[in-house]
Amino acid sequence: MFLNKFKNKKVIITGHTGFKGAWLTLFLKILNAEIMGISLRPNTKPSLFEATNLSKKIDNNFFDILQKKKLEKKILSFKPDFIFHLAAQPLVTKAYKNPFLTWQTNLIGTINILESIRKLKKSCTCIIITSDKCYENVEKRAGYLETDRLGGSDPYSASKASAEIAINSYYKSFLINTNHRIATARAGNVVGGGDWNSGRIIPDCIFAINKKKSVVIRNSNSSRPWQHVLEIVYGYMKLALLLNKNKKLNGQSFNFGPSNTKIFKVIDILKEIKNEWKSFRWLNIDDRKNISETKMLVLNCNKSKKFLRWGLRINFKKTIKLTLEWYKVYYSSKANQKKIIDITEKQIRDYCKIIK
């Protein structure tokens, strides 16, 4: 398998305690990579990181990426072949409540990573994960291209757009003539087992189901590019390997998501959950107030399809089914760690079979 090239490679993952970061770490562990994780402690309870006992499987480090000197020391001493930078403040609603922290983490934290790479003598391939929300939102139905204008009126989106600008500046000013490779990955609305971030549709539904309450839905007609977390982390890993091999991809950005013909609404997810949990109920309420949130967000991913030969392997119904299957194992097993690890690794290994 193509991804076996990660075997025995040194990989740093920032944000490894987060939802996507934990899945990426587990995937790379199955591929026998040597991993260092740098992150704050999990900000949700429960968390996929703790549920799968990840701290015992890697070189685990809990500290803030805003600690520049400590971050540089760790990166320079580990001498990574690859870096996946996922550490971020990823929630739109939290960004409204704490914009300063959001800007610090998403912009300055990313710059700290870039500064560390500048000082790294060993060649390194770095994938920086930003967001589909980095584009100036004009409700573009054809989907945003990587060359479209960056922007964002809300603090989260603006911080991610600013990070993209900083990355491009560092690449052109300091990294273009080095042995380092760098690219950004833009994706959003990833679902899968082990996400307990409030304010996200499936975690909110799962919490409501287990409390036997109705979930409050802000806008059931919002359309998003829903995709399973394994699709995205596979995209990140494939981009890293191809970037390492092909210098022409250096300094570029890539979108990851379904085509605009496969965009589903929040109501579609609610109906799928209802099919699996008959007791599930929801309540529509417009409590957005001053929070600006786009009704439609679609990416044009032709570039990833052309250069990376990447595309979704799991359809919408299967995506939701896999996600709910994971949560059912978690709650029915009363958080039995072995069963949770087993279902997580099984879903990864099953996915590997369809990408061969």
ZIHU-V558229 format. One line per field, one symbol per residue. ss: DSSP state (@ for helix, = for strand, . for the rest). burial: + if it has 9 or more other C-alpha atoms within 8 Angstrom, else -. A space follows every 50 residues. Layout:
# ZIHU-V558229
ss=???
burial=???
This chain:
# ZIHU-V558229
ss=.@@@@@...=====....@@@@@@@@@@@@...======........@@@ @..@@@..====.....@@@@@@@@@@@...====......@@@@@@.@@ @@@@@@@@@@@@@@@@@@@.....=====..@@@=........=.....= ....@@@@@@@@@@@@@@@@@@@@@.....======...==......... @@@@@@@@@@....===.....==..==@@@@@@@@@@@@@@@@@.@@@. ..===........==@@@@@@@@@@@.....===...........=..=. .@@@@@@@.......@@@@@@@@@@@@@@@@@....@@@@@@@@@@@@@@ @@@@..
burial=--+--++-+++++++++++++++++++++-++++++++++-+----++++ +++++--+-+--+-++----++--++--+++++++++++--+--++--+- +++++++++++++++++--+--+++++++++++++++--+--+++----- ++-+++++++++++-+++-+++-+++---+++++++++-+++++++---- --++++-++----++-++++-++++++++++++-++++++++++-----+ +-++++++++--++++--++-+++-----+-+-+-----------+++++ +-+++--+---+-+-+--++-++++++-++----+-+-+++-+++-++-- +-----
